[in-house]
Amino acid sequence: MSSANPAAAPDAVLVVDFGAQYAQLIARRVREARVYSEIVPSTMPVAEMLAKNPKAIILSGGPSSVYEEGAPQLDREIFEAGVPVFGMCYGFQLMATTLGGTVDNTGAREYGRTPLHVSKASSTLFEGTPAEQPVWMSHGDACSAAPEGFTVTASTDVVPVAAFENDEKKLYGVQYHPEVMHSTHGQQILEHFLYRGAGLKPDWTTGNVIEEQIEAIRAQVGEKRAICGLSGGVDSAVAAALVQKAIGSQLTCVYVDHGLMRKGETEQVEKDFVAATGVQLKVVDAQERFLEALAGVSDPEEKRKIIGREFIRVFEQAQAEIVAEAPDDHPVEFLVQGTLYPDVVESGGGTGTANIKSHHNVGGLPEDLEFKLIEPLRKLFKDEVRMVGAELGLPEEIVQRQPFPGPGLGIRIVGEVTKERLDLLREADAIAREELTAAGLDRDIWQCPVVLLADVRSVGVQGDGRTYGHPIVLRPVSSEDAMTADWTRMPYDVLAKISTRITNEVKDVNRVVLDVTSKPPGTIEWE
C-alpha cells in the first residue's frame, strides 16, 4: 500500500486498466469483497505483471474497439500463465479475440441498462443469480462466437455471447460492467469470480493494512525521524496515527496555522487529536506568510501550487527547529502525508487519467523537495481510511469528519484570498456546519463545501436599503470515495435556515445559492 513498497501485496488481484472510467471502481469493488487489489496500466509488460505474483487478474473496460489501429492489446501469455482472469467489456472482447473467438461491429450497440439472459444457471459466475437480470452495457462491438473450450453462459436480445467461462483454464468474461450499481447482481458475480473462480479468501481487512504499513514504515524510517503535516482532517490524522504507531516518538506532527482553516479548527487539532494520540505537536503560526504569498493571485492552479510550496517551506523550517531543539544522530528525513488514491488519480497519476487539478500534496509539491515521503494511505479510498482510523482508536469526531481540502479555504474563495474574505467565508461555513449538524445530516452528506464568489457581486435589499454583496454557494454532495459524486437533496427547511442565517449574520453577503451539479461534469471543489 505504501509508495515505499511498490510490489503487489500477497494475494493481490491486479486490475489491468485499458483507459476505463471505472477502473478505480473495479478496484474498490474487489476490496469491498475483502480481497486486496492494485491497478496497473495495460502498457505494463505481461512478464512484469506476472512477476508481481498476482492471485487473479481483472481486465477492465475501455473506450477503444479491439480492431482499431493502436488499440490496447495484451500478450496471449497472460491467458496461459495459470492465473485466473476475468474480462469485463473491452477486457472481455480482448480475451475473446486473443484466444480465437469472434468480435466484430455488427451494429449491435448497447448502452445503459440492458436485460441479461443467463443460459447456464449453474455456472461459476451466475450460480444463485436470476435467469433474467439487469446489467449495465456500454459497447458498440459484439462477440458472436466464443473461443474454443469456452461455454457461453449468457446473452442479450441482440448479443449472442454476453458472457463465457472456461473453468479448466479459469478464464471468465462478461460483456457488461458488473462493477457499477446498475448491474444489480454485479458484486455477487465479481465475488463468484474471486471466491469460486480464483479460489481467494475474503481475508483482507483494515488490520492487514495497519500491519503491512507498520512494517513498511519501520523498514523505511529505521532510526531516523519524521514529521507529519497535520491539517486536522481525516487523512492527515489517520496517516499520523498510523506512523506514530510504527515509530512512536520518532514522529513529530507539525500543524501549520496558515489562516486558511475553518472556524475553531486550530483549537480542535491542538485539543482533540493530541488527547487521542499523545503525539508530539508543534504549531507554526504562518498566517501572514501565506497571505503575502497569495496576495493578488486568483488562478486556482497557481493558488494550489503556492500553498503546496509554502507548506513545504514551513516544514523545512520546522525540521530545522526540531533538530535544533533536540539534536542527536538521527536526522529528520521524512515527511508524512495523508495522500489518498483519488488525489493521485486527479493529479494525473492514474492510468490513462488527465490532470484534472493539482492536489497540494501531489501535483503541487516543489521540485526541490528535500524530504523523502511517507504516504501510507496513498492506495486507499476515503471510506477505507475511516475504517483504518477507527481500528487505530481515533475518536469518531475525527474519523467521521467531512473531507476538507489541504489548501483549505484558499480554494473555496473564487478570486484573490484576503484576510477579510477568509473571515467572511469562515462565518458562513460555520453557520452551514452548525445547521447540518443540528438537522442530523452529517452522515448523509459526504461533504458540503461553502464557496465565496469573491469576484462576483449582486444587488440585494437588506434593511430597506440597496446592497451590493457577495454570493455564497452551498455545495452539498453525496459520494463513496470522491471519484464520483451527486448533489445531496437536502430538506428545503434546512436550506432556508442556512440561507437566512448567512444573509442575516454574515456581513457583505446578500445571496445564497445551491450547486446542483454532479461529478462529473463538475468537481466537488470549485477550484
C-alpha positions in Angstrom: 0.0 0.0 0.0 2.9 2.3 0.7 4.8 4.1 -2.0 7.8 2.6 -0.3 6.6 -0.9 -1.3 5.7 -1.0 -5.0 5.3 -4.8 -5.2 1.9 -6.3 -5.1 0.7 -7.4 -1.7 0.2 -11.1 -1.0 -3.0 -12.5 -2.6 -3.3 -9.3 -4.7 -5.7 -9.0 -7.6 -4.3 -6.9 -10.5 -6.8 -4.7 -12.3 -5.4 -4.0 -15.8 -6.6 -0.6 -16.9 -7.4 -0.1 -20.6 -8.4 3.5 -20.0 -11.7 2.7 -18.4 -13.6 5.3 -16.5 -14.5 2.6 -14.0 -11.0 1.0 -13.3 -10.8 2.6 -9.9 -14.3 1.4 -9.1 -13.4 -2.2 -10.0 -10.5 -2.0 -7.6 -12.9 -0.7 -4.9 -15.4 -3.5 -5.5 -12.7 -6.1 -5.2 -11.6 -4.5 -1.8 -15.3 -4.5 -0.7 -15.1 -8.3 -1.2 -12.2 -8.1 1.3 -9.6 -9.0 -1.3 -6.7 -6.6 -1.9 -6.4 -5.1 -5.4 -4.0 -2.9 -7.4 -4.4 -1.1 -10.7 -1.7 -1.5 -13.3 -1.6 0.1 -16.8 -2.3 -2.1 -19.9 1.1 -0.9 -21.2 2.9 -2.9 -18.5 4.6 -5.9 -20.0 2.9 -9.1 -19.1 6.1 -10.5 -17.7 6.2 -7.6 -15.2 2.5 -8.2 -14.3 3.2 -11.9 -13.6 6.3 -11.0 -11.7 4.0 -9.4 -9.1 2.7 -12.9 -8.5 -1.0 -11.9 -8.7 -3.6 -14.4 -7.5 -6.0 -13.2 -10.1 -6.2 -10.6 -12.9 -9.2 -8.5 -14.0 -9.2 -6.8 -17.4 -11.1 -3.5 -17.3 -13.3 -1.9 -20.0 -12.1 0.9 -22.2 -13.1 3.3 -24.9 -11.4 1.5 -27.8 -12.5 -1.1 -30.3 -10.3 -4.2 -30.3 -9.9 -3.8 -34.1 -8.9 -0.1 -34.0 -5.3 0.7 -35.1 -3.3 1.4 -31.9 -6.0 -0.1 -29.6 -4.6 -1.6 -26.4 -3.6 -5.2 -26.7 -2.4 -7.9 -24.3 0.1 -10.7 -24.9 -1.6 -14.2 -25.1 0.8 -15.3 -22.4 -1.4 -13.7 -19.7 -4.1 -16.3 -20.5 -1.7 -19.2 -20.5 0.1 -18.4 -17.2 -2.4 -20.3 -15.0 -3.6 -17.1 -13.3 -7.4 -16.8 -13.2 -8.5 -13.9 -15.4 -11.8 -12.0 -15.6 -12.5 -9.8 -18.6 -15.1 -7.0 -18.4 -16.4 -5.2 -21.5 -13.3 -4.3 -23.6 -11.3 -6.8 -21.5 -14.0 -9.5 -22.4 -13.7 -8.7 -26.1 -9.9 -8.7 -25.9 -9.9 -12.1 -24.3 -12.2 -13.4 -27.0 -10.2 -12.2 -30.0 -6.8 -13.1 -28.5 -8.0 -16.7 -27.9 -9.6 -17.2 -31.2 -13.2 -16.0 -30.7 -15.1 -13.6 -33.0 -15.7 -9.9 -32.2 -17.0 -7.6 -34.8 -19.0 -4.5 -35.4 -22.5 -6.0 -36.0 -24.3 -2.8 -35.3 -25.5 -4.4 -32.0 -24.8 -1.4 -29.9 -26.0 -1.4 -26.3 -25.7 1.4 -23.8 -27.2 1.6 -20.4 -29.5 -0.8 -18.5 -30.0 -4.0 -20.5 -31.7 -7.3 -19.7 -29.3 -10.2 -19.5 -30.5 -13.7 -20.2 -28.5 -16.3 -18.2 -28.4 -19.6 -20.1 -26.4 -21.7 -17.7 -27.6 -21.1 -14.1 -25.1 -23.5 -12.6 -22.1 -21.7 -14.0 -19.3 -20.4 -11.8 -20.2 -16.8 -12.2 -24.0 -16.9 -12.3 -25.0 -19.7 -9.9 -27.5 -18.4 -7.4 -28.5 -15.3 -9.5 -31.7 -14.8 -11.5 -32.1 -16.1 -15.0 -33.1 -12.6 -16.1 -31.1 -9.7 -14.6 -30.5 -6.0 -15.4 -26.9 -5.2 -16.3 -25.1 -2.0 -17.5 -23.8 -2.2 -21.0 -21.6 0.2 -22.9 -20.3 -1.2 -26.2 -20.5 -0.9 -29.9 -18.8 -4.2 -31.0 -20.2 -7.6 -30.0 -18.9 -11.1 -29.5 -20.6 -13.5 -31.9 -18.5 -16.6 -31.2 -16.7 -17.7 -28.0 -13.2 -19.1 -28.2 -12.8 -22.9 -28.4 -13.1 -24.5 -25.0 -15.4 -21.8 -23.6 -19.0 -22.2 -22.6 -21.4 -19.4 -23.4 -23.3 -18.6 -20.2 -25.4 -15.5 -21.0 -26.8 -13.4 -23.9 -28.9 -10.4 -24.5 -31.6 -9.7 -27.1 -29.0 -8.5 -29.6 -25.7 -10.1 -28.4 -25.4 -13.9 -28.6 -22.3 -14.1 -26.4 -22.6 -11.7 -23.4 -20.7 -14.0 -21.0 -18.5 -17.0 -21.3 -16.4 -19.3 -19.0 -13.6 -21.8 -19.2 -13.4 -23.4 -15.8 -10.5 -25.6 -16.8 -8.2 -22.6 -17.5 -10.0 -20.4 -15.0 -10.8 -17.8 -17.6 -14.1 -15.8 -17.4 -15.6 -12.8 -19.1 -18.8 -10.7 -19.3 -19.7 -8.0 -21.9 -21.1 -5.7 -19.3 -19.9 -3.7 -16.3 -20.6 -5.8 -13.1 -18.8 -3.1 -11.0 -21.4 -0.4 -11.4 -24.5 -0.4 -9.1 -26.8 -0.5 -12.1 -25.8 -4.2 -12.7 -28.0 -5.4 -9.9 -26.1 -8.7 -9.2 -22.7 -7.3 -10.3 -21.0 -7.6 -6.9 -22.2 -11.1 -6.5 -20.8 -12.0 -9.9 -17.5 -10.4 -9.1 -17.3 -12.3 -5.8 -18.1 -15.5 -7.5 -15.0 -15.0 -9.7 -12.8 -14.1 -6.7 -14.0 -16.9 -4.4 -15.1 -19.7 -6.8 -13.1 -19.0 -9.9 -9.9 -17.8 -8.4 -10.2 -19.6 -5.0 -9.4 -16.5 -3.0 -10.5 -15.9 0.6 -12.1 -12.7 1.9 -9.4 -12.0 4.5 -8.1 -8.6 3.6 -9.0 -6.3 6.4 -8.1 -2.9 7.9 -6.0 -4.9 10.4 -4.0 -6.2 7.4 -3.5 -2.7 6.2 -2.2 -1.5 9.5 0.2 -4.4 10.0 1.5 -4.1 6.5 2.1 -0.3 6.8 3.7 -0.5 10.2 6.2 -3.0 8.8 6.9 -0.9 5.7 7.2 2.4 7.7 9.6 0.9 10.2 11.8 -0.5 7.4 11.8 2.8 5.5 12.5 5.1 8.5 14.8 2.9 10.6 16.2 5.0 13.4 15.7 8.3 11.7 12.9 10.8 12.4 9.8 12.1 10.5 7.5 15.0 10.6 3.9 15.0 9.6 1.9 17.8 8.2 -1.2 17.7 10.4 -4.2 19.6 8.9 -6.9 18.4 11.3 -8.6 16.4 8.5 -9.3 12.7 8.4 -6.5 11.9 6.0 -3.6 13.5 7.8 -4.9 12.4 11.2 -5.1 8.8 10.2 -1.7 8.9 8.5 -0.1 10.5 11.6 -1.7 7.9 13.9 -0.5 5.1 11.7 3.0 6.4 11.5 3.1 7.1 15.2 2.1 3.5 15.9 5.0 2.4 13.8 7.8 4.7 15.1 6.5 6.4 18.2 8.5 9.3 19.4 10.5 9.5 16.2 7.5 11.3 14.8 6.7 15.0 15.4 3.5 16.4 14.0 3.6 19.9 12.6 0.4 21.9 12.4 0.7 24.9 10.1 -1.7 27.6 11.2 -1.9 29.2 7.8 -5.1 31.1 8.4 -7.0 29.1 5.7 -8.7 26.8 8.2 -12.4 26.8 9.2 -13.6 28.4 12.4 -12.4 26.6 15.6 -10.3 24.0 13.7 -6.9 25.1 15.1 -8.2 24.6 18.6 -9.7 21.2 17.7 -6.4 20.0 16.4 -4.5 21.1 19.5 -7.0 19.6 21.8 -8.7 16.6 20.3 -6.0 15.0 18.2 -3.2 15.3 20.8 -5.6 14.0 23.5 -6.5 11.0 21.4 -3.0 10.0 20.2 -0.5 11.7 22.6 1.7 12.7 19.6 4.3 15.5 19.8 2.7 18.5 18.2 4.5 21.6 17.0 2.3 24.6 16.0 3.7 27.0 13.5 2.0 30.4 13.0 2.3 31.2 9.3 -0.8 33.2 8.6 1.0 36.3 7.4 3.4 34.3 5.3 0.6 32.5 3.4 -1.5 35.7 2.9 1.6 37.5 1.5 2.3 34.7 -0.9 -1.3 34.5 -2.1 -1.7 38.3 -2.5 -3.0 39.2 -5.9 -3.4 35.6 -7.1 -6.8 34.4 -8.4 -5.9 31.5 -10.6 -6.8 28.2 -8.8 -3.9 26.2 -10.0 -1.5 28.9 -9.0 -3.1 29.1 -5.6 -2.7 25.4 -5.1 0.9 25.4 -6.1 1.7 28.4 -3.9 0.0 26.8 -0.9 1.8 23.5 -1.5 5.2 25.3 -1.9 4.7 27.3 1.3 3.7 24.2 3.2 7.0 22.5 2.3 9.0 25.7 3.2 7.3 25.8 6.6 8.0 22.1 7.1 11.7 22.7 6.2 11.8 25.5 8.8 10.1 23.2 11.4 12.6 20.5 10.6 15.5 22.8 11.4 13.8 23.9 14.6 13.0 20.3 15.7 16.6 19.3 15.1 17.9 22.3 16.9 15.7 21.7 19.9 16.7 18.1 20.3 20.0 17.5 18.5 21.1 13.9 18.1 22.4 11.5 15.5 19.1 10.8 13.9 18.1 13.4 11.3 14.6 14.3 10.3 14.5 12.9 6.7 10.8 12.0 6.2 7.6 13.9 5.6 4.3 12.1 6.3 1.4 13.0 4.1 -2.2 11.8 4.0 -2.3 11.4 0.2 -5.3 9.3 -0.9 -5.8 7.4 -4.2 -8.3 9.9 -5.6 -5.7 12.6 -5.0 -3.2 10.7 -7.1 -5.8 10.0 -9.9 -7.0 13.6 -10.2 -3.4 14.9 -10.3 -2.7 12.8 -13.4 -1.2 9.8 -11.5 -3.9 7.3 -12.6 -3.6 5.2 -15.6 -4.9 6.9 -18.7 -6.1 9.8 -16.5 -5.8 13.5 -17.3 -4.6 16.0 -14.8 -7.9 17.4 -13.5 -6.3 19.6 -10.8 -3.1 19.5 -8.8 -3.6 18.4 -5.3 -1.3 20.3 -2.9 0.4 17.1 -1.8 0.7 15.6 -5.2 1.0 17.9 -8.2 1.6 20.9 -6.0 4.9 19.8 -4.5 8.0 21.8 -5.4 10.6 20.1 -7.5 13.4 20.7 -4.9 11.6 18.9 -2.2 14.2 17.8 0.4 12.1 15.3 2.3 11.5 11.6 1.5 7.8 11.0 1.5 5.9 8.5 3.6 2.3 8.1 2.2 0.7 5.2 4.0 -2.8 5.9 2.6 -1.8 6.5 -1.0 -3.6 3.4 -2.3 -6.7 3.8 -0.1 -10.2 5.4 -0.7 -11.7 7.6 1.9 -14.1 5.0 3.4 -11.1 2.7 3.8 -9.2 5.4 5.6 -12.0 5.9 8.0 -12.0 2.2 8.8 -8.3 2.3 9.4 -8.7 5.3 11.7 -11.4 3.6 13.7 -9.2 0.5 14.0 -6.4 2.7 15.4 -8.8 4.1 18.1 -9.2 7.6 16.8 -12.3 9.3 18.2 -15.4 9.4 16.0 -15.3 13.2 15.7 -12.1 12.9 13.8 -12.7 9.7 11.9 -16.2 10.8 10.6 -15.2 14.4 9.9 -16.3 15.6 6.5 -13.4 15.8 4.0 -11.6 19.2 3.9 -9.1 20.1 1.2 -5.4 20.5 2.1 -5.3 24.1 0.7 -8.2 24.9 3.0 -10.4 27.9 2.4 -7.9 29.2 -0.1 -9.6 27.2 -2.8 -13.1 27.9 -1.6 -12.6 31.6 -2.4 -13.1 32.2 -6.1 -10.8 35.1 -6.6 -8.0 36.6 -4.6 -7.5 35.4 -1.0 -7.5 38.1 1.7 -8.0 38.1 5.4 -11.3 39.9 5.1 -12.6 37.3 2.6 -11.4 34.4 4.8 -13.1 35.8 7.8 -16.4 36.2 5.9 -16.2 32.7 4.5 -15.3 31.2 7.9 -18.5 32.6 9.4 -20.7 31.4 6.5 -19.1 27.9 6.7 -19.6 27.7 10.4 -23.3 28.5 10.1 -23.8 25.8 7.4 -22.0 23.2 9.5 -24.0 24.1 12.6 -27.3 23.7 10.9 -26.3 20.5 9.1 -25.3 19.0 12.5 -28.5 20.3 14.2 -30.6 18.6 11.4 -28.7 15.3 11.9 -27.4 15.4 8.3 -23.7 14.9 9.0 -23.6 11.3 8.0 -26.0 11.7 5.0 -23.8 14.4 3.4 -20.3 13.3 2.2 -19.1 16.9 2.1 -20.6 20.4 1.9 -18.1 22.9 0.6 -19.2 26.5 1.2 -17.8 28.7 -1.5 -17.4 32.5 -1.7 -17.6 34.1 -5.1 -15.4 36.9 -4.2 -15.2 38.5 -7.6 -18.9 38.4 -8.1 -21.4 40.8 -6.6 -25.2 41.1 -6.9 -27.8 43.6 -5.9 -29.9 42.9 -2.9 -32.3 44.6 -0.4 -31.4 44.5 3.3 -32.8 46.8 6.0 -34.9 48.6 3.4 -31.8 49.6 1.5 -30.0 48.5 -1.6 -26.9 46.3 -1.1 -24.3 45.1 -3.4 -22.9 42.0 -1.8 -21.2 38.6 -2.5 -23.0 35.3 -3.2 -22.2 32.2 -1.1 -22.5 28.8 -2.8 -23.6 25.7 -0.9 -22.2 22.5 -2.5 -23.6 19.5 -0.6 -22.6 16.2 -2.2 -23.0 12.5 -1.6 -20.2 10.1 -2.6 -18.5 6.9 -1.6 -14.9 7.8 -2.5 -14.8 11.3 -4.2 -14.2 9.7 -7.6 -17.8 10.4 -8.5 -20.5 12.4 -6.6 -24.0 13.6 -6.8 -25.5 16.7 -5.2 -27.4 15.9 -2.0 -31.2 16.6 -1.9 -31.3 18.4 1.3 -34.6 19.3 3.1 -35.8 22.7 2.0 -36.3 23.9 5.6 -32.7 23.3 6.3 -31.6 25.1 3.2 -33.9 28.0 4.1 -32.5 28.2 7.6 -28.9 28.2 6.4 -29.6 30.9 3.8 -31.5 33.1 6.3 -28.8 32.9 8.9 -25.9 33.6 6.4 -27.6 36.6 4.9 -28.6 37.9 8.3 -25.4 37.3 10.2 -22.5 37.5 7.7 -21.6 41.0 6.6 -21.4 41.7 2.8 -23.3 38.6 1.8 -26.8 39.1 0.3 -27.4 35.9 -1.6 -27.0 32.1 -1.0 -27.2 29.7 -4.0 -27.2 25.9 -4.3 -24.9 24.0 -6.6 -26.8 21.1 -8.1 -24.1 19.7 -10.4 -22.9 16.1 -10.2 -19.3 14.9 -10.6 -18.7 14.5 -13.4 -19.0 17.1 -15.0 -18.1 19.3 -12.0 -15.5 18.5 -9.4 -16.5 18.6 -5.8 -14.5 21.7 -5.0 -14.9 24.7 -7.2 -11.2 25.3 -7.6 
